[in-house]
Amino acid sequence: MSMEIQEMAAQHVLLKSWSYQWKPLFRGYTDKTLYINVGNNEVMEKPVPPEVKEKFIGGKGYDLRLLWDATKPTTKWNDPENEIVISSGPIGGITQYSGTGKSIVCTISPQTDIVIDSNVGGFFGPFLKFSGFDAIEIQGKAKRDVIIYIDGITHKVELFEAPAEPIDSHVLGEVLSEMFANDEADKKNIGIVSTGVAAEHSLFGMLNFTFYDPKRKCIRLKQAGRGGIGTVFRDKKIKAIVCKIPGVKGNLNNVADLEAIQERGRRFNKEIRELDDKQCQMRQKGTAHLVEIMNDYDLLPTHNFQYGSHKEAVKIHSEVWKSYFTQGVPDGCWIGCNMACAKGVDKFKLKTGPYKGQEVIVDGPEYETAAGLGSNGGMFDPEYVIEANFYCDTYGICTITWGTTLAFILECYQRGVLNKERTGGLDLTWGNTSDALELLHQLARGEGFGKIAGLGVHKLKEYFIREFGADPQLMQDIGMENKGLEYSQYVSKESLAQQGGYAMTNKGPQHDEAWLIFMDMVNNQIPTFEAKAEALHYFPMFRTWFGLQGLCKLPWNDVEPANNAETDEPAKVPEHVDNYVTIYNAVTGSKIDKHEIIRQSERVYNFQRIFNIRRGYGLRKNDAQPYRAAGPVTREEYLSREERYDKQLKELVGVDPAKMTLEEKMAALRKYRENRYEQLLDAVYKRRGWNKNGVPTIAHLKEIGMDLPELIEVVTPLQ
């Protein structure tokens, strides 16, 4: 340990030391959770009741149950009783199949005032489980900065004040890895959760899950990005959570049938080796392979979702990112993942900010970052995207949220709502990368217009109306948020199903619940309302299941078996669904089928919906979308696709565009599209077992085995 780090450690003040009895996992579970209150230094373990295990499974299910029990309907994000809850799931931590290192983090969101859930890779979730706990819940507010240390070797939890360590994640991760490791080789046994300085000055701070990369000999970061969990983290004055284990072995989950898991792992690894280069090139480009595909199909968000493509998008296409990404290294964010999509840019020399001149590793950019920080702001400089990506990560803010927020600000500048006087001298025009970076640095410092930008789109709309006299209708139409959460980076205008996949989510518009653009818009596989409703039932439920289990969704359908197109339901990738059924049964000793996967998710999904209702949300009005998600708000938008829109008016609406003014055409199209969305709501609610107001019916709750008294109490007045 260096002298500097020794000096930091010497300033720690031990607040609590708590020892616990460890026992090996059994079939993917410890059946215990860890509770820590940083306000009064209470530490204890809780048993997981059998009925909770049965109905909530793990991961997001455990998070929601613990958060429900810990909070009141009126609990605010910055109240002491709000919790941050982290859980993996029964499959989380196995090493024989790809994508099994995920965790889900939940809290009451500063942005939405409802539950936010965010999935994240890295080592912390599995390490927590191997240390003896299926979940950790953190409550209370510390008086001074604290670090939580979970020692899975001596089976001790320590809570101590930590005044000296830096905040920004890329520096803090290196410091704590060295501080708690016995030597260089031991660093791989440490998982860290942290954020950065911007989380203190914005509502959309995120969490970094840090892990050590032995090949590069440095730490890497993966993000629980959405909804402001990092903001809650710093409000509680938590600097970091550190978990250390003796090491990872082949069967720490103590599964029921290891050979069955190994067999499916070998089968999938063969697919990756043989098919990845032909299909998605995840191992070379990660999710950045999507940029040109989205651009080609008019789905790449450009200028705050006004457009879906741009002639300069070639500058941020996947081949460009491939040239920056280090090739030939195992880039999984958990052990045993052969998809290896966690690409990184090594030795990137920073040009701005507090770390100017330093060479750093940058994780990504992933597609959402390339689109959000790049095309959506009219920024087509890859080195700007990489630099902004790095600073978002280490400062602790979500690249998706920041990308959509910045794009909204830039459009407000375009339309005269903002000017240099109002931005403190910043020229926030499309493509101005230098001032966009300066805005990001201001946000991190909590200064100038950057501090205002840290409010996020929902509150910025209110601010611009109140302070600058912005047109409320325009703000509502172009502010790409739903439920207070910013849209992730796909243009949904021509896909009604994707509009629902965004705005009907429990947490807000995030792509991880339902990505249906290609099924709906390109392949026309779900032409009717009923077919769209079925897809908006199945896919959110199936994807929810990954969050119950500790799984990444990418190995499901980003590489497909060679014969997948010949199956009855190719969009579902039946062979991979069967893999997951087999693995779940092999881990837990259960005998579920593919239908029970959906049923497990339905229970948790409906629970989260009712959680939102308990908090005063979760109704039809909350599933409304900004009009730009559905159609052209401005004259320029209509004219950019005039031929397409005119054809739709003639063939779908039944009017003659040749006899109409541009304003009349826009109004007619808007009426048609808004009506279609309302019809979609009706169809989806019916399929999900909800009433017209989006409330789960008592009959449906009984049918899925979720008629818990506390849920019935909430929904009964709304039947």
URBELQUI-V688341 format. One record per backbone hydrogen bond with DSSP energy under -0.5 kcal/mol. CO is the residue of the C=O (numbers start at 0). NH is the residue of the N-H. Records with the same first field share a line. If there is no record, write none. Layout:
CO: NH  NH
//
This chain:
1: 5
2: 6
3: 7
4: 8
5: 9
6: 10
7: 10
8: 11
11: 13
12: 160
15: 158
17: 156
19: 21
25: 28
28: 25
30: 47
31: 133  134
32: 45
33: 136
34: 43
35: 37  138
36: 40  41
41: 36
43: 34
45: 32
46: 48
48: 51  52
49: 53
50: 54
51: 55  56
52: 56
55: 57
57: 60
58: 62
59: 63
60: 64
61: 65
62: 66
63: 67
64: 68
65: 69
66: 70
71: 74
75: 78
78: 81
79: 139
82: 84
83: 137
84: 105
85: 135
86: 103
90: 93
98: 551
99: 92
102: 119
103: 86
104: 117
105: 84
106: 108  115
108: 112
113: 108
115: 106
117: 104
119: 102
122: 126
123: 127
124: 128
125: 129
126: 130
127: 131  132
128: 131
133: 87
134: 33
135: 85
136: 35
137: 83
138: 37
144: 161
145: 238  239
146: 148  159
147: 149  241
148: 150  157
149: 151  243
150: 154  155
154: 19
155: 150
156: 17
157: 148
158: 14  15
159: 146
160: 12
167: 170  171
168: 172
169: 173
170: 174
171: 175
172: 176
173: 177
174: 178
175: 179
176: 180
182: 185  186
183: 186
184: 187
185: 188
186: 189
188: 244
190: 242
191: 209
192: 240
193: 207
195: 198
196: 199
197: 200
203: 397
204: 229  230
206: 223
207: 193  209
208: 221
209: 191
210: 219
211: 213
212: 216  217
217: 212
219: 210
221: 208
222: 224
223: 206
224: 227
225: 228
226: 109  110
227: 231
228: 232
229: 233
230: 234
231: 235
232: 237
233: 236
235: 141
236: 145  238
239: 147
240: 192
241: 149
242: 190
243: 151
248: 251
250: 253
251: 24
252: 27
253: 26
256: 260
257: 261
258: 262
259: 263
260: 264
261: 265
262: 266
263: 267
264: 268
265: 269
266: 270
267: 271
268: 272
269: 273
270: 274  275
271: 275
274: 277  278
275: 279  280
280: 283  284  285
281: 285
284: 287
285: 288
286: 289
287: 290
288: 292
289: 293
290: 294
291: 295
292: 296
293: 298  299
294: 297
298: 300  490
301: 305  306
302: 305
306: 301
307: 299
309: 312
310: 313
311: 314
312: 315
313: 316
316: 319  320
317: 321
318: 322
319: 323
320: 323  324
328: 330
330: 341
332: 121
333: 336
335: 337
340: 342
342: 363
343: 325  345
344: 361
346: 348
347: 349  359
349: 356
352: 355
354: 357
357: 349  359
359: 347
361: 344  363
365: 369
366: 370
367: 371
368: 372  373
369: 373  374
370: 375
373: 376  378
374: 302  377
375: 303
376: 430
377: 379
379: 381
380: 383  384
381: 385
382: 386
383: 387
384: 388
385: 389
386: 390
387: 391
388: 392
389: 393
390: 394
391: 395  396
393: 168
394: 197  198
395: 205
397: 401
398: 402
399: 403
400: 404
401: 405
402: 406
403: 407
404: 408
405: 409
406: 410
407: 411
408: 412
409: 413
410: 414
411: 416  417
412: 415
418: 422
419: 423  424
420: 423
425: 427
426: 428
428: 431
430: 432
431: 435
432: 436
433: 437
434: 438
435: 439
436: 440
437: 441
438: 442
439: 443
440: 444
441: 445  446
442: 445
446: 449  450
447: 450  451
448: 452
449: 453
451: 454
452: 455
453: 202
455: 459
456: 460
457: 461
458: 462
459: 463
460: 464
461: 465
462: 466
463: 467  469
464: 468
470: 474
471: 475
472: 476
473: 477
474: 478
476: 627
477: 479
478: 480
479: 486
481: 484
484: 481
487: 489
489: 491
491: 494
494: 498
495: 499
496: 500
497: 501
498: 502
499: 503
501: 504
507: 509
508: 487
509: 512  513
513: 515
515: 519
516: 520  521
517: 522
518: 524  525
527: 531
528: 532
529: 533
530: 534
531: 535
533: 536  537
534: 538
536: 540
537: 541
538: 542
539: 543
540: 544
541: 545
542: 546
543: 547
544: 547  548
545: 549  550
546: 59
548: 90  91
549: 101
552: 555  556
553: 557
560: 563
562: 565
563: 566
566: 569
568: 571  572
569: 572
572: 575  576
573: 577
574: 578
575: 579
576: 580
577: 581
578: 582
579: 583
580: 584
581: 585
582: 586
583: 587
584: 588
585: 255  256
586: 255
592: 595  596
593: 597
594: 598
595: 599
596: 600
597: 601
598: 602
599: 603
600: 604
601: 605
602: 606
603: 607
604: 608
605: 609
606: 610
607: 611
608: 612
609: 613
610: 614
611: 616
612: 615
618: 621  622
619: 622
620: 623
625: 628
626: 629  630
633: 637
634: 638
635: 639
636: 640
637: 640
638: 641
640: 644
641: 645
642: 646
643: 647
644: 648
645: 649
646: 650
647: 651  652
648: 653  654
654: 656
655: 658
656: 659
660: 664
661: 665
662: 666
663: 667
664: 668
665: 669
666: 670
667: 671
668: 672
669: 673
670: 674
671: 675
672: 676
673: 677
674: 678
675: 679
676: 680
677: 681
678: 682
679: 683
680: 684
681: 685
682: 686
683: 687
684: 688  689
685: 688
688: 696
690: 693
692: 619
694: 690
696: 700
697: 701
698: 702
699: 703
700: 705  706
701: 704
705: 707
707: 710  711
708: 712
709: 713
710: 714
711: 715
712: 716
714: 717
715: 718
//
